[in-house]
Amino acid sequence: MYTRLLTAIFILLISKTLSSQAFLTTPISFPQEINVLQDCLTTIEQQSNIQFSFSSNLEQLDQEVFIENAQTNVEDFLNDILPFYGINFLVKRNQKILLFNDTSRRNDNYTFFGKVIDDETSEPISNVLVMAGEYIKYTDDHGYFSFRFTAKDDLVNSLFCSIIGYNDQNFLINPQSNVITIKLQHSNLLDTIVIQPLANPRIFPSFLPTETLLEAEDLSNTPGITGRRDIISSTKKLASVDSGGEGTHGLFVRGGSADQNLILVDNIAVYEFSHVGGISSIFLPEILQNAKFSSSGFSAEYGGKLSSVIDINLKEGNKQTVQGSFGLGLDGLSGSIEGPMNNGKTSYLFSGRISTLDLITKPLISELLDFEDSSINFYDLYGKVTHYFTPYAKISATGYIGNDNIRLISDEQISTIKPDSILKEKNFNDIRWGNKLIGLNYHQLIKKMHMDIYANYSQYQFTSRGSFERALLGPPDEVQFAYDIYSRSKNEDYTAKIKFKYPTQRIGELLFGGEYNYQIFSPVIGQEGAYLGLKPNEIESFLPNYQSKNFASYLELKKHILKFITFRSGLRYSRNFGENFIYQFLEPRISISYLGENLWVEAMASVMHQNVHLLLNPGVGLPSDLWFPSNEYLRPQRAIEFSVSTNFKLTEQQTVKLNIYNKWYNDLIEYENPTDLFYNVVNGIPADTSAILNLEDEIVVGIGDSRGFELSFDHNSSKINWFFNYKLNFSNRQFDEIDEGEPFAFRYDRRHDLNMGFNYKLKSNQTLRINWVIGSGYKYTIADVEFFLGQQQIREPQFRNNGTLPPFHHLDINYSLRKSVGNKAILELNMGVYNVYNNKNPFYAYESDNLELKDGDVRIISIFPIIPNFNAIYKW
């Protein structure tokens, strides 16, 4: 009886207590325009019967507030939001809540949180230097930063913010405040952008020395062939990057090949980013926000490639007003427009470019080179839409489509070999490539942890065709050859990723996540014994289908040790699998750096794997880039790298950098055939007109290594900036089936590479730039040894990559002017000359027989003579 009575009384008391606190679960919806704490309290009082009371010394109520979830309840607001502002609470009767200062918390550690945005567009600004007293931070990709202080620290009453392209600003803050939004204003007229060592040598950037940070203005600070500023032209100035060659696609970093670079655009993988022989890139400068470039010491976040990482972020679009630009120049017509939608919660950005290069290059190629007809053109189209659900949560959709075409046609040419013999020749060359990208990104800040979710699709197609016909008419015999050689690669990637970044004071910055990738590859190469020229042949039905699946997860810790040492350690697990194979690896990454008064040193070690292979044409002739995934016959490529980088500050204006590295490769692939498909022509061997070659029978697997050093010198002053970058590189390959297992030089083994530049600021808005590049020629395989097989004379190469193309070099001059037009509009003018002394750099070469069974010769094809350029861009 007593038990039942006590139970009833207990249940009654509990239910009474619960009912008295039930008002704390009242749902609350905060409007988008809420931006201070007092407004939040008023909203709660309006949507419930709750009343707040507080003492007069509660100063935090006028602080700006960041609400992670617009849909919440009273209890979550009290427990999650108020403590962040140093406010405690006491629930009283009749739905009254008393607020007061949390003095105990103020005597302990506390966190200061902020966000930096563009004053005109409200877009977040990443990598802004934020100084609070002696403390240094950089904003992340979404514009956020935070400081953690202790009671023994001096009170901080101001912040200093600095980034290229914006005015440096100081902000006075309330030492008791926890949250602030900082708006930076653009410089009205930007001077020449010069990257200098930080004035305070004790500042620790959020990135390591081997990660080169390129801001929006840096990305387009260096003109390309057409005079239009371009991110790839800027990247090729870096010490670890090859200065390139005429017609080469992609980047060549520390002896690696173009396929070994991970290129990300809003976290979407790009296979090819060059336009028509490196004339420009697909990245339009008007839409770029920032980029990070790494040549070693890779973060565990990145995987799947061996040489470098370029992580590019696009702008979100203006959230306050409509802006746009229009450009006219040698590379074509371009335009962009951006603006707000949905009362500023949504922004859009669209940009495009179409080439008009044919109008200038066609007569030049016809006049200066041996082609009767030619076509060089391309186009780009970008789109991005971003929607903010709350200040903490947003979703973005990014899309791109672009295409390139180079066509060179030589009609029938007749030349006299002997008094009674004539030679007739004609050829047709056509190369096409293009990308399609689409991706979604959802970002949310959950307390101090950043979460990003990605879903992407990427497609790349490459097609190369070369047809030629040659006939020798005259005694003793008439000889005639005709061939059509073609290749095609189609790649498709479906990718899903999730990434978390969690900064902590005690442990350090944690980065962890995972990704899944499904790939489809369709490579094909073949030849026919006929001159087809413009006539298509049916190769679509022959396209094979290779599939590959990839999964990866990673964990990384970055922490400052002692005060002058930064330590980063990461581990990445990768799994590559298909129907009949499974490969799985652990990839450790480690780096440690020291920052002294005038010296910056970093030592790094990393292991990388690459699940795709690029099969390059080993000889002369048109490119035939064929992509393969790993399968039961081909293991993923592997690279182990050790490197040391130093940065020594000689004076306030002069800096010397020296990097040394050593890299080892496994499971590389090559053609077993010692020459290219022109081998048949040289030796007069009829072509196999079955058209399609079995690529798996043509491939051999081997190892390689790359080593070298990089020396850079920079002199920066208010008027003059000059620099030089010199690279010495040794890159070798070794295959049991090639040259009896002896090592040979890699195709892109550029032994010496020198890039020099001089920038002179004529006025605050006028700059003269002079740049000169010279590099050793790339390797190729040529038949240089003759012997007889029965009655037939045969020529073969003595060893692989025994030939070297002529050195690549050119001198460029550029003048730029930037001035305000009206209140906000800006006009940019760029004019100059590419290849001032008209050097005929090799685009490609082909080996031919003089049809008299004597030594063959290599014919060099060049496509970029001296090119004057002019570009005008109007922005409003």
Secondary structure, 3 states (H helix, E strand, C coil): CHHHHHHHHHHHHHHHHHHHHHHHHCEEECCCCCCEHHHHHHHHHHHCCCEEEECCCCCHHHCECCCCCCEEEHHHHHHHHHHHHCEEEEECCCCEEEEEECHHHHCCCEEEEEEEEECCCCCECCCCEEEECCEEEECCCCCEEEEEECCCCCCCCEEEEECCCECCEEEECCCCCCEEEEEECECCCCCCCCCCCCCCCCCCCCCCCCEEEEEHHHHCCCECCCCCECHHHHHCCCCCECCCCCCCCCCCECCCCHHHEEEEECCEEECCCEEHHHCEECCCHHHEEEEEEECCCCCCCCCCCCCEEEEEEECCCCCCCCEEEEEEECCEEEEEEEEEEHHHCEEEEEEEEECCCHHHHHHHHHHHCCCCEEEEEEEEEEEEEEEEEECCEEEEEEEEEEEEEEEEEEEEEEEEEECCEEEEEEEEEEEEEEEEEEEEEEEEEECCEEEEEEEEEEEEEEEEEEEEEEEEECCCCCEEEEEEEEEEEEEEEEEEEEEEEEECCCCCEEEEEEEEEEEEEEEEEEEECCCCCCCCCCCHHHCCCEEEEEEEEEEEEEEEECCCEEEEEEEEEEEEECCCCEEEEEEEEEEEEEECCCEEEEEEEEEEEECEEEECCCECCCCCCEEEECCCCCCCEEEEEEEEEEEEECCCCEEEEEEEEEEEEEEEEEECCCCCCCHHHHCCCCCCCCEECCHHHHEEEEEEEEEEEEEEEEEECCCEEEEEEEEEEEEEEECCCCHHHCCEECCCCCCEEEEEEEEEEEECCEEEEEEEEEECCCEEECCCEEEEECCEEEEECCCCCCEECCCEEEEEEEEEEEEEECCCEEEEEEEEEECCCCCCCCCEEEEECCCCCCCCEEEEECCCCCEEEEEEEEEC
